[in-house]
Amino acid sequence: LVVSRGDAGLLTVRHRRWEHFPQAPDGTWTGYHPADSAAALTHLDQLRQTGATHLLIPDSSRWWLTHYEAFAAHLTATTRVVCDSPDGWVLFALAPAA
């Protein structure tokens, strides 16, 4: 998953399949950000249930980690940071779905 704000260019990483976060049922970007951390966490959990394994937060969306404080705290507590790039993006490995 990529916090993409609808930018399809962020979904093109070699040898990987990326999807928008948040996303509509058809996989496109919802067109809006979650209302709060609870909504973001609920949506993330739904997508984990369907097989999402990673979450990429690009530099342009890194504000999520301060704006959605409970979301960021949950990521810190339940995921593993694969890479926190000097370029500003961070990649989380999501815990397997229960």
DSSP file (Angstrom, degrees, kcal/mol; ACC not computed):
  #  RESIDUE AA STRUCTURE BP1 BP2  ACC     N-H-->O    O-->H-N    N-H-->O    O-->H-N    TCO  KAPPA ALPHA  PHI   PSI    X-CA   Y-CA   Z-CA
    1    1 A L              0   0    0      0, 0.0    55,-3.1     0, 0.0     2,-0.4   0.000 360.0 360.0 360.0 145.8    0.0    0.0    0.0
    2    2 A V  E     -ab  20  56A   0     17,-2.5    19,-2.0    53,-0.2     2,-1.5  -0.996 360.0-130.8-130.4 128.1    1.1    3.6   -0.7
    3    3 A V  E     +a   21   0A   0     53,-2.3    58,-0.1    -2,-0.4    17,-0.1  -0.654  53.1 156.6 -71.2  96.3   -0.3    6.7    0.9
    4    4 A S    >   -     0   0    0     -2,-1.5     3,-2.1    17,-0.7    -1,-0.2   0.619  47.5-139.8-109.9 -17.8   -0.5    8.1   -2.7
    5    5 A R  T 3  S-     0   0    0     16,-0.5     3,-0.1     1,-0.3    -2,-0.1   0.826  81.0 -57.5  49.9  32.3   -3.2   10.8   -2.8
    6    6 A G  T 3  S+     0   0    0      1,-0.2     2,-1.0    15,-0.1    -1,-0.3   0.453  95.4 147.2  84.9   1.7   -4.1    9.3   -6.1
    7    7 A D    X   -     0   0    0     -3,-2.1     3,-1.6     1,-0.2     4,-0.2  -0.597  30.0-167.9 -76.1 102.4   -0.6    9.6   -7.7
    8    8 A A  G >  S+     0   0    0     -2,-1.0     3,-1.7     1,-0.3     4,-0.2   0.755  81.3  71.9 -62.7 -24.5   -0.4    6.5  -10.0
    9    9 A G  G >  S+     0   0    0      1,-0.3     3,-1.0     2,-0.2    -1,-0.3   0.781  89.4  60.6 -61.8 -26.5    3.3    7.2  -10.4
   10   10 A L  G <  S+     0   0    0     -3,-1.6    -1,-0.3     1,-0.2    -2,-0.2   0.603  96.4  61.9 -76.0  -9.9    3.9    6.1   -6.8
   11   11 A L  G <  S+     0   0    0     -3,-1.7     2,-1.1    -4,-0.2     7,-0.7   0.473  81.3  88.9 -93.0  -2.3    2.5    2.6   -7.7
   12   12 A T    <   +     0   0    0     -3,-1.0     2,-0.5    -4,-0.2    -1,-0.1  -0.686  47.1 144.0-103.4  82.6    5.1    1.8  -10.3
   13   13 A V    >   -     0   0    0     -2,-1.1     3,-1.7     3,-0.4     5,-0.1  -0.980  56.8-101.8-117.2 128.5    8.0    0.1   -8.3
   14   14 A R  T 3  S+     0   0    0     -2,-0.5     3,-0.1     1,-0.2    -2,-0.0  -0.142  98.0   2.3 -54.0 138.2    9.8   -2.6  -10.1
   15   15 A H  T 3  S+     0   0    0      1,-0.1     2,-0.3     0, 0.0    -1,-0.2   0.618 113.6  93.5  64.7  17.1    8.9   -6.2   -9.2
   16   16 A R    <   -     0   0    0     -3,-1.7     2,-0.6    -5,-0.1    -3,-0.4  -0.983  66.9-137.2-137.3 149.2    6.2   -5.1   -6.7
   17   17 A R        -     0   0    0     -2,-0.3     2,-0.3    -5,-0.1    -5,-0.1  -0.941  28.7-175.6-105.2 118.8    2.5   -4.6   -6.8
   18   18 A W        -     0   0    0     -7,-0.7     2,-0.3    -2,-0.6    -7,-0.1  -0.843   5.9-165.3-114.5 150.9    1.4   -1.5   -5.0
   19   19 A E        -     0   0    0     -2,-0.3   -17,-2.5    -9,-0.1     9,-0.1  -0.931  29.6 -92.3-132.4 157.3   -2.0   -0.1   -4.3
   20   20 A H  E     -a    2   0A   0      7,-0.7   -17,-0.2    -2,-0.3     3,-0.1  -0.313  38.4-125.6 -65.1 148.1   -3.4    3.2   -3.2
   21   21 A F  E    S+a    3   0A   0    -19,-2.0   -17,-0.7     1,-0.3   -16,-0.5  -0.953  97.0  27.1-138.9 123.9   -4.0    3.9    0.5
   22   22 A P  S    S+     0   0    0      0, 0.0     8,-1.1     0, 0.0     2,-0.3   0.634  95.3 179.6 -74.4 162.3   -6.7    4.8    1.3
   23   23 A Q  B     -E   29   0B   0      6,-0.3     6,-0.2    -2,-0.1     5,-0.1  -0.949  27.7-123.8-134.5 152.9   -8.6    3.1   -1.6
   24   24 A A    >   -     0   0    0      4,-3.5     3,-2.4    -2,-0.3     6,-0.1  -0.335  48.6 -91.0 -79.3 169.5  -12.1    2.7   -2.8
   25   25 A P  T 3  S+     0   0    0      0, 0.0    -1,-0.1     0, 0.0     5,-0.0   0.790 128.6  55.9 -55.6 -28.3  -13.5   -0.8   -3.4
   26   26 A D  T 3  S-     0   0    0      2,-0.1     3,-0.1     3,-0.1     0, 0.0   0.406 121.4-106.7 -86.8   5.2  -12.3   -0.8   -7.0
   27   27 A G  S <  S+     0   0    0     -3,-2.4    -7,-0.7     1,-0.3     3,-0.1   0.314  80.5 124.2  91.9  -9.0   -8.7   -0.1   -5.8
   28   28 A T  S    S-     0   0    0      1,-0.1    -4,-3.5    -9,-0.1    -1,-0.3  -0.376  76.0 -82.0 -78.5 163.9   -8.6    3.5   -6.9
   29   29 A W  B     -E   23   0B   0     -6,-0.2    -6,-0.3     1,-0.1    -1,-0.1  -0.395  36.6-127.6 -63.4 142.7   -7.7    6.3   -4.4
   30   30 A T        -     0   0    0     -8,-1.1    -1,-0.1     2,-0.2    -7,-0.1   0.748  34.0-121.7 -65.8 -23.7  -10.8    7.3   -2.4
   31   31 A G  S    S+     0   0    0     -9,-0.3     2,-0.3     1,-0.2    -1,-0.1   0.435  85.5  56.7  93.8   0.0  -10.3   11.0   -3.3
   32   32 A Y  S    S-     0   0    0    -10,-0.1    -2,-0.2     0, 0.0    -1,-0.2  -0.982  82.3-109.1-155.9 160.5  -10.0   12.0    0.4
   33   33 A H        -     0   0    0     -2,-0.3     7,-0.0     1,-0.1     0, 0.0  -0.551  51.1 -83.5 -88.3 158.5   -7.9   11.2    3.5
   34   34 A P        -     0   0    0      0, 0.0    -1,-0.1     0, 0.0     3,-0.1  -0.249  34.6-123.8 -59.0 150.9   -9.4    9.3    6.4
   35   35 A A  S    S-     0   0    0      1,-0.1     2,-0.3    -3,-0.1    -2,-0.0   0.845  82.4 -21.8 -65.4 -34.5  -11.3   11.4    8.9
   36   36 A D  S  > S-     0   0    0      1,-0.1     4,-2.1    32,-0.1     5,-0.2  -0.926  79.3 -77.1-162.1-179.2   -9.1   10.4   11.8
   37   37 A S  H  > S+     0   0    0     -2,-0.3     4,-3.0     1,-0.2     5,-0.2   0.882 123.7  56.8 -60.1 -40.0   -6.7    7.7   13.1
   38   38 A A  H  > S+     0   0    0      1,-0.2     4,-2.4     2,-0.2    -1,-0.2   0.917 108.4  46.5 -60.3 -43.1   -9.5    5.3   13.9
   39   39 A A  H  > S+     0   0    0      2,-0.2     4,-2.3     1,-0.2    -1,-0.2   0.904 113.2  49.5 -65.4 -40.9  -10.8    5.4   10.3
   40   40 A A  H  X S+     0   0    0     -4,-2.1     4,-2.5     1,-0.2    -2,-0.2   0.912 112.7  47.3 -63.9 -42.5   -7.2    5.0    8.9
   41   41 A L  H  X S+     0   0    0     -4,-3.0     4,-2.5     2,-0.2    -2,-0.2   0.892 111.0  50.8 -67.9 -39.8   -6.6    2.0   11.2
   42   42 A T  H  X S+     0   0    0     -4,-2.4     4,-2.1    -5,-0.2    -1,-0.2   0.931 113.3  45.7 -61.5 -45.1   -9.9    0.4   10.3
   43   43 A H  H  X S+     0   0    0     -4,-2.3     4,-2.3     2,-0.2    -2,-0.2   0.913 111.7  51.5 -66.4 -42.5   -9.1    0.7    6.6
   44   44 A L  H  X S+     0   0    0     -4,-2.5     4,-2.3     1,-0.2    -1,-0.2   0.922 110.1  49.8 -59.6 -43.8   -5.6   -0.5    7.0
   45   45 A D  H  X S+     0   0    0     -4,-2.5     4,-2.0     1,-0.2    -1,-0.2   0.896 108.4  53.0 -63.5 -40.0   -6.8   -3.6    8.9
   46   46 A Q  H  X S+     0   0    0     -4,-2.1     4,-0.8     1,-0.2    -1,-0.2   0.919 111.6  45.8 -59.3 -43.4   -9.4   -4.3    6.1
   47   47 A L  H  <>S+     0   0    0     -4,-2.3     5,-2.4     1,-0.2     3,-0.3   0.838 108.5  55.4 -73.0 -32.2   -6.7   -4.2    3.5
   48   48 A R  H ><5S+     0   0    0     -4,-2.3     3,-1.7     1,-0.2    49,-0.4   0.892 102.8  57.8 -61.4 -38.8   -4.4   -6.4    5.6
   49   49 A Q  H 3<5S+     0   0    0     -4,-2.0    -1,-0.2     1,-0.3    -2,-0.2   0.779 105.8  49.8 -63.0 -26.1   -7.2   -8.9    5.7
   50   50 A T  T 3<5S-     0   0    0     -4,-0.8    -1,-0.3    -3,-0.3    -2,-0.2   0.320 135.0 -82.5 -97.7   8.3   -7.1   -9.0    1.9
   51   51 A G  T < 5S+     0   0    0     -3,-1.7    -3,-0.2     1,-0.3    -2,-0.1   0.462  70.9 153.8 114.5   0.7   -3.4   -9.5    1.7
   52   52 A A      < +     0   0    0     -5,-2.4    -1,-0.3     1,-0.2    45,-0.1  -0.435  11.0 173.5 -63.1 133.1   -1.6   -6.1    2.1
   53   53 A T        +     0   0    0      1,-0.2    41,-2.6    -2,-0.1     2,-0.3   0.593  56.3  33.6-117.0 -18.5    1.9   -6.7    3.6
   54   54 A H  E     - C   0  93A   0     39,-0.3     2,-0.4     2,-0.0    39,-0.2  -0.964  55.6-153.2-141.1 155.5    3.6   -3.3    3.5
   55   55 A L  E     - C   0  92A   0     37,-2.3    37,-3.0    -2,-0.3     2,-0.5  -0.987  11.4-163.1-130.7 122.2    2.7    0.4    3.8
   56   56 A L  E     -bC   2  91A   0    -55,-3.1   -53,-2.3    -2,-0.4    35,-0.2  -0.911   2.8-168.3-106.0 125.3    4.9    3.0    2.1
   57   57 A I  E     - C   0  90A   0     33,-3.0    33,-2.3    -2,-0.5   -53,-0.1  -0.927  16.9-151.0-112.1 106.0    4.6    6.6    3.3
   58   58 A P    >   -     0   0    0      0, 0.0     3,-2.1     0, 0.0     4,-0.5  -0.250  30.5-101.2 -72.2 164.5    6.4    8.8    0.7
   59   59 A D  G >  S+     0   0    0      1,-0.3     3,-1.2     2,-0.2     4,-0.3   0.861 122.0  60.5 -52.2 -39.7    7.9   12.1    1.8
   60   60 A S  G 3  S+     0   0    0      1,-0.3    -1,-0.3     2,-0.1     3,-0.1   0.674 114.1  35.8 -65.7 -16.4    4.9   14.0    0.4
   61   61 A S  G X  S+     0   0    0     -3,-2.1     3,-2.3     1,-0.1    -1,-0.3   0.245  80.0 109.6-118.4  10.2    2.7   12.2    2.8
   62   62 A R  T X   +     0   0    0     -3,-1.2     3,-1.8    -4,-0.5     4,-0.3   0.733  62.5  79.4 -62.0 -20.1    4.9   11.9    5.8
   63   63 A W  T >> S+     0   0    0     -4,-0.3     4,-2.9     1,-0.3     3,-1.5   0.744  75.4  77.2 -57.9 -22.3    2.7   14.5    7.6
   64   64 A W  H <> S+     0   0    0     -3,-2.3     4,-2.6     1,-0.3     8,-0.3   0.861  84.5  62.4 -54.1 -36.0    0.4   11.5    8.2
   65   65 A L  H <4 S+     0   0    0     -3,-1.8    -1,-0.3    -4,-0.2    -2,-0.2   0.678 114.6  31.2 -70.7 -16.9    2.7   10.4   11.0
   66   66 A T  H <4 S+     0   0    0     -3,-1.5     3,-0.4    -4,-0.3    -2,-0.2   0.737 121.5  48.4-104.0 -35.6    2.1   13.6   12.9
   67   67 A H  H  < S+     0   0    0     -4,-2.9     2,-1.1     1,-0.3     3,-0.2   0.927 115.4  43.7 -70.5 -45.3   -1.5   14.3   11.9
   68   68 A Y  S  X S+     0   0    0     -4,-2.6     4,-2.5    -5,-0.3    -1,-0.3  -0.643  74.1 168.7 -99.6  73.9   -2.8   10.8   12.6
   69   69 A E  H  > S+     0   0    0     -2,-1.1     4,-2.5    -3,-0.4    -1,-0.2   0.883  74.3  46.2 -59.8 -45.1   -1.0   10.3   15.9
   70   70 A A  H  > S+     0   0    0      2,-0.2     4,-2.3     1,-0.2    -1,-0.2   0.858 111.7  53.4 -68.1 -33.9   -2.8    7.2   17.0
   71   71 A F  H  > S+     0   0    0      2,-0.2     4,-2.3     1,-0.2    -2,-0.2   0.939 111.1  45.9 -62.1 -47.7   -2.3    5.7   13.5
   72   72 A A  H  X S+     0   0    0     -4,-2.5     4,-2.5    -8,-0.3    -2,-0.2   0.895 111.7  51.6 -62.7 -41.6    1.5    6.4   13.8
   73   73 A A  H  X S+     0   0    0     -4,-2.5     4,-2.1     1,-0.2    -1,-0.2   0.895 109.6  50.4 -63.0 -39.7    1.6    5.0   17.3
   74   74 A H  H  X S+     0   0    0     -4,-2.3     4,-2.3     2,-0.2     5,-0.2   0.922 110.1  49.3 -64.3 -44.1   -0.1    1.8   16.1
   75   75 A L  H  X S+     0   0    0     -4,-2.3     4,-1.9     1,-0.2    -2,-0.2   0.924 111.4  49.9 -60.2 -43.5    2.4    1.4   13.3
   76   76 A T  H  < S+     0   0    0     -4,-2.5    -1,-0.2     1,-0.2    -2,-0.2   0.884 116.5  41.7 -61.8 -39.2    5.2    1.9   15.7
   77   77 A A  H  < S+     0   0    0     -4,-2.1    -1,-0.2    -5,-0.2    -2,-0.2   0.771 126.7  27.7 -80.2 -27.2    3.8   -0.7   18.1
   78   78 A T  H  < S+     0   0    0     -4,-2.3    17,-0.3    -5,-0.1     2,-0.2   0.468 111.1  56.0-121.1  -2.7    2.7   -3.4   15.6
   79   79 A T     <  -     0   0    0     -4,-1.9     2,-0.4    -5,-0.2    15,-0.2  -0.733  69.5-121.3-125.3 174.7    4.9   -3.1   12.5
   80   80 A R  E     -D   93   0A   0     13,-1.8    13,-3.3    -2,-0.2     2,-0.7  -0.969  23.5-127.5-116.8 132.9    8.5   -3.2   11.5
   81   81 A V  E     -D   92   0A   0     -2,-0.4    11,-0.2    11,-0.2     3,-0.2  -0.707  23.6-176.3 -77.6 117.3   10.2   -0.3    9.8
   82   82 A V  E    S-     0   0A   0      9,-2.8     2,-0.3    -2,-0.7    -1,-0.2   0.880  71.1  -4.3 -79.4 -41.9   11.9   -1.9    6.7
   83   83 A C  E     -D   91   0A   0      8,-1.3     8,-2.8    -3,-0.1     2,-0.6  -0.955  47.5-166.8-156.0 132.9   13.5    1.4    5.6
   84   84 A D  E     -D   90   0A   0     -2,-0.3     6,-0.2     6,-0.2    -3,-0.0  -0.885  36.3-148.3-117.2  94.3   13.4    5.0    6.8
   85   85 A S    >   -     0   0    0      4,-2.3     3,-1.9    -2,-0.6    -2,-0.0  -0.272  21.7-132.4 -72.7 144.3   15.0    6.7    3.8
   86   86 A P  T 3  S+     0   0    0      0, 0.0    -1,-0.1     0, 0.0     0, 0.0   0.714 108.8  68.2 -61.6 -19.0   17.1    9.8    4.0
   87   87 A D  T 3  S-     0   0    0      2,-0.1   -28,-0.1     1,-0.0    -2,-0.1   0.518 123.0-103.8 -78.8  -5.3   14.9   10.9    1.0
   88   88 A G  S <  S+     0   0    0     -3,-1.9     2,-0.2     1,-0.4   -26,-0.0   0.265  81.9 116.1 107.6 -12.4   12.0   11.1    3.5
   89   89 A W        -     0   0    0    -31,-0.1    -4,-2.3   -29,-0.0     2,-0.4  -0.574  44.5-157.4 -91.6 157.1    9.9    8.0    2.8
   90   90 A V  E     -CD  57  84A   0    -33,-2.3   -33,-3.0    -6,-0.2     2,-0.5  -0.998   1.9-155.4-134.7 137.2    9.3    5.2    5.2
   91   91 A L  E     -CD  56  83A   0     -8,-2.8    -9,-2.8    -2,-0.4    -8,-1.3  -0.954   9.4-164.8-116.2 124.5    8.3    1.6    4.5
   92   92 A F  E     -CD  55  81A   0    -37,-3.0   -37,-2.3    -2,-0.5     2,-0.7  -0.893  15.9-141.3-108.4 136.7    6.5   -0.5    7.1
   93   93 A A  E     -CD  54  80A   0    -13,-3.3   -13,-1.8    -2,-0.4   -39,-0.3  -0.884  30.3-135.9 -90.8 118.7    6.2   -4.3    7.1
   94   94 A L        -     0   0    0    -41,-2.6   -15,-0.1    -2,-0.7     3,-0.1  -0.451  17.4-107.4 -77.7 146.3    2.7   -4.9    8.3
   95   95 A A        -     0   0    0    -17,-0.3    -1,-0.1    -2,-0.1     3,-0.1  -0.427  49.3 -91.2 -65.3 145.7    1.9   -7.7   10.8
   96   96 A P        -     0   0    0      0, 0.0    -1,-0.1     0, 0.0   -47,-0.1  -0.244  49.1 -96.4 -57.8 148.5    0.1  -10.6    9.3
   97   97 A A              0   0    0    -49,-0.4   -52,-0.0     1,-0.1   -48,-0.0  -0.387 360.0 360.0 -64.5 142.7   -3.6  -10.5    9.4
   98   98 A A              0   0    0     -3,-0.1    -1,-0.1    -2,-0.1   -49,-0.0   0.476 360.0 360.0 -73.4 360.0   -5.2  -12.4   12.3
